[in-house]
Amino acid sequence: MDEETPLVVNDSTPQPQALKNHWRDVHILSSAFLLVFLAYGAAQNLESTVNTEGDLGTISLGILYLSFTFFSFVASPVVRILGSKNALVLGTTGYWLFIAANLIPNWYTMIPAAVYLGFSASIIWVGQGTYLTSTGLGHAKDYGLNEGTVLGDFNGEFWGMFASHQFIGNLISLALLRDGEGGSTSGTTILFTVFLCSMTLGTILMCFLSKDERRTEKTQTESSISWFSSLVSLLKSVAILLIDIKMLLIIPLIVYSGLQQAFVWAEFTKYVVTPALGVSGVGGSMAVYGAFDALCSLAAGRLTSGLSSITFIVSGGAFVQFVVILWLLLKYSTSSGILGVLYPLVMAAMLGIGDGIFNTQLSALLGLLFKHDTEGAFAQLKVWQSGAIAVVFFISPHISMSAMLVVMVAALCIAVSGFLFLTLRMEKALAAPSS
């Protein structure tokens, strides 16, 4: 016993069987989000088609993202107080209520549901970013792995599965609405009932997540502080991020990521897909978009190892989307024949590639640069991203496709310039010898 004891005490490498299985939580989180968002994503794509009276569908989405933007300012302290797991479970209720409101769509059901979903969305996304980052950092620490690589792997799986919701959800919509293209009341009732069942399963699955141990320990150390003092302190931490040069340089890229998502939902499907493929082709093009989004998220996550790899991958994604925007702005016109069908699908695939890259790399970047305040960092992500989406939804009826593309080009150039300046600044700081 005397000879064996030192071997156990001095072994600095933890035994895998004694450690927490962080991958289990990543699998559960990814699967739960897939079940929730395959329903919500497909329903969002149908809003402007199903709820046309008084533009109820479009207006409810605009209000939803305005609410999302507002509540994202306070999501960080709410998630810190609730804990990321509880925030994730509570966040699913807003999506469930919004889908249920679509079974009886009117101003008295859809608008309140949209406002509440804005709150729920803010806490579920801040909770997601916080939980996944904390789990990744814990896994890297326990197993002695590179933090950037682990965060890339975890974000790659999550965003890969999440992006596939567009593919699966749109195929379900296509199957159930193939006869009426969204106009049949019985068809939409069956569809939204199926969506509610999917969301219920996702909510149940979320309950099986492990508690965030790092956050639990932090909460225990702050238990002596009053709730009000803690709330004020957390709100200050969110505001402080707005004067952090790192966050200021990332914000333009966050804004562009929101713009390009809303562009796909509001402009691309309306002005590119529908004229070429018809209304029935929207589901197919969005399925292609979702499939490439998912595949690229998985690939980009696996390739992420640190700041240098993030810089290279983001630059590639920006270039792909820049090509699509210039194509639409300078040369594209609706044509007949096989090319008329192929071009929108190719552009949908390229836009999906860019979206997959921005989702995985922004999450990994924020996790690396703001590991001591992940709630605040991911709250900023959703404030600026959802704000950009809301603006596009509201201005879309009043702006031409060409004007929107010019805005996209300008936003992308500013975003990439700020991001590259940030990475150069951080690389110099890391390369500087410590005194």
Residue pairs with C-beta under 8 A, 6 or more apart in sequence:
13 144
14 142
14 143
16 143
19 142
19 143
20 138
20 142
20 210
20 213
22 135
22 136
22 138
22 139
22 142
22 154
23 139
24 210
25 131
25 135
25 209
25 210
26 132
26 135
26 154
26 157
26 158
27 157
28 205
28 206
28 208
28 209
29 88
29 128
29 131
29 132
29 158
29 206
29 209
30 157
30 158
30 160
30 161
30 162
31 161
31 202
31 205
32 88
32 92
32 202
32 203
32 205
32 206
32 209
33 128
33 158
33 161
33 162
33 165
33 202
34 161
34 162
34 164
34 165
34 168
34 202
35 198
35 199
35 201
35 202
35 205
36 92
36 95
36 198
36 199
36 202
36 203
37 95
37 162
37 165
37 169
38 164
38 165
38 168
38 169
38 172
38 198
39 95
39 99
39 169
39 194
39 195
39 196
39 198
39 199
40 95
40 98
40 99
40 195
40 199
41 165
41 166
41 169
41 170
41 290
42 165
42 166
42 169
42 170
42 172
42 173
42 195
43 98
43 99
43 102
43 192
43 195
44 61
44 265
45 169
45 170
45 173
45 265
45 269
45 282
45 283
45 286
46 57
46 173
46 177
46 182
46 188
47 57
47 58
47 60
47 61
48 55
48 57
48 58
48 61
49 57
49 181
49 182
49 279
50 57
50 102
50 105
50 182
50 188
51 57
51 60
51 102
51 105
51 110
54 107
56 105
56 106
56 107
56 110
57 105
57 110
58 393
58 397
59 111
60 110
60 111
60 113
60 114
61 114
61 393
62 390
62 393
62 394
63 111
63 114
63 115
63 118
64 98
64 114
64 115
64 117
64 118
64 121
65 118
65 386
65 387
65 389
65 390
65 393
66 118
66 390
67 114
67 115
67 116
67 117
67 118
67 119
68 117
68 118
68 121
68 122
68 382
68 386
68 389
68 390
69 118
69 383
69 386
69 387
69 390
70 118
71 118
71 119
71 121
71 122
71 123
72 122
72 126
72 379
72 380
72 382
72 383
72 386
73 238
73 379
73 383
74 122
74 235
75 122
75 123
75 125
75 126
75 375
75 379
75 382
76 126
76 234
76 235
76 237
76 238
76 375
76 376
76 378
76 379
77 230
77 231
77 234
77 235
77 238
77 375
78 87
78 122
78 123
78 126
79 87
79 123
79 126
79 127
79 130
79 375
79 379
80 215
80 219
80 230
80 234
80 375
81 227
81 230
81 231
82 90
82 123
82 127
83 211
83 212
83 215
83 216
83 219
84 127
84 128
84 130
84 131
84 134
84 212
84 215
85 127
85 131
85 206
85 209
85 210
85 211
85 212
87 123
87 124
87 126
87 127
88 124
88 127
88 128
88 131
88 206
88 209
89 203
89 206
89 207
90 120
90 123
90 124
91 120
91 121
91 123
91 124
91 125
91 127
92 120
92 124
92 199
92 202
92 203
92 206
93 120
93 203
94 113
94 116
94 117
94 118
94 119
94 120
94 121
94 124
95 117
95 120
95 121
95 124
95 199
96 196
96 199
96 200
96 203
97 113
97 116
97 117
98 110
98 113
98 114
98 116
98 117
99 192
99 195
99 196
99 199
100 113
100 192
100 196
101 109
101 110
101 112
101 113
102 110
102 188
102 192
103 189
103 192
103 193
121 382
121 386
122 379
122 382
122 386
125 378
125 381
125 382
126 375
126 378
126 379
126 382
128 158
128 378
129 363
129 366
129 367
129 374
129 377
129 378
129 381
130 212
130 215
130 374
130 375
130 378
131 209
131 212
132 154
132 155
132 158
132 363
132 367
133 151
133 363
133 366
133 367
133 371
133 374
133 378
134 212
134 214
134 215
134 374
135 154
135 212
136 147
136 150
136 151
136 153
136 154
136 155
136 367
137 147
137 150
137 151
137 214
137 367
137 371
138 213
138 214
139 145
139 150
139 154
140 146
140 147
140 149
140 150
140 151
146 305
146 306
147 368
147 371
148 304
148 305
148 306
148 307
148 309
148 310
148 364
148 368
149 304
149 305
149 306
151 304
151 363
151 364
151 367
151 368
152 300
152 301
152 302
152 303
152 304
152 305
152 309
152 360
152 364
153 301
153 302
153 304
154 301
155 297
155 301
155 304
155 359
155 360
155 363
155 364
155 367
156 297
156 298
156 299
156 300
156 301
156 302
156 304
156 360
157 298
157 301
158 363
159 294
159 297
159 298
159 301
159 356
159 359
159 360
159 363
160 294
160 295
160 297
160 298
160 301
160 356
161 294
162 294
162 297
162 359
163 290
163 293
163 294
163 296
163 297
163 352
163 355
163 356
163 359
164 290
164 291
164 293
164 294
165 290
166 286
166 287
166 289
166 290
166 291
166 293
166 294
167 287
167 290
167 291
167 294
168 290
169 290
170 283
170 284
170 286
170 287
170 290
171 283
171 287
172 191
172 194
173 191
173 283
174 280
174 283
174 284
174 287
176 187
176 190
176 191
176 194
177 184
177 187
177 188
177 191
179 187
180 187
181 279
181 280
182 188
182 279
222 230
225 233
234 375
234 376
237 373
237 376
238 376
238 379
238 380
240 376
241 247
241 370
241 373
241 376
241 377
241 380
242 248
242 380
245 425
246 369
246 370
246 422
246 426
247 370
247 377
247 380
248 418
249 418
249 419
249 421
249 422
249 425
250 362
250 365
250 366
250 369
250 418
250 419
250 422
251 380
251 384
251 418
252 411
252 414
252 415
252 417
252 418
252 419
253 314
253 358
253 362
253 415
253 416
253 418
253 419
254 362
254 380
254 381
254 384
254 385
254 388
255 384
255 385
255 387
255 388
255 411
255 415
256 358
256 388
256 408
256 411
256 412
256 414
256 415
257 355
257 358
257 359
257 362
257 385
257 388
258 384
258 385
258 386
258 387
258 388
258 389
258 392
259 388
259 389
259 392
259 407
259 408
259 411
260 321
260 351
260 354
260 355
260 358
260 408
261 355
261 385
261 389
262 388
262 389
262 391
262 392
262 393
262 396
263 392
263 404
263 408
264 289
264 348
264 351
264 355
266 392
266 393
266 396
267 392
267 396
267 401
267 404
268 347
268 348
268 351
269 282
269 285
269 286
271 401
272 328
272 332
272 344
272 347
273 281
273 282
273 285
273 344
273 348
274 281
274 282
275 334
276 334
276 335
276 340
276 341
276 343
276 344
277 284
277 285
277 341
277 344
281 344
284 345
285 344
285 345
285 348
286 348
288 345
288 348
288 349
288 352
289 348
289 349
289 351
289 352
289 355
290 352
291 349
291 352
292 348
292 349
292 350
292 352
292 353
292 356
293 352
293 353
293 355
293 356
293 359
294 356
295 356
296 317
296 352
296 353
296 355
296 356
296 357
297 356
297 357
297 359
297 360
299 356
300 313
300 317
300 356
300 357
300 360
300 361
301 360
301 364
303 309
303 313
304 310
304 313
304 360
304 361
304 364
306 368
307 365
307 368
307 423
307 426
307 427
307 430
308 423
308 427
310 361
310 364
310 365
310 368
310 423
311 419
311 420
311 423
313 357
313 361
314 357
314 358
314 361
314 416
314 419
315 416
315 420
316 357
317 353
317 354
317 356
317 357
317 358
317 361
318 354
318 412
318 415
318 416
320 350
320 353
320 354
320 357
321 350
321 351
321 354
321 412
322 409
322 412
323 350
324 347
324 350
324 351
324 354
325 405
325 408
325 409
325 412
326 409
327 347
328 347
328 401
328 405
329 402
329 405
329 406
329 409
332 343
334 340
335 343
362 381
363 378
363 381
366 374
366 377
366 378
366 381
367 374
367 377
369 377
369 426
370 376
370 377
392 404
396 404
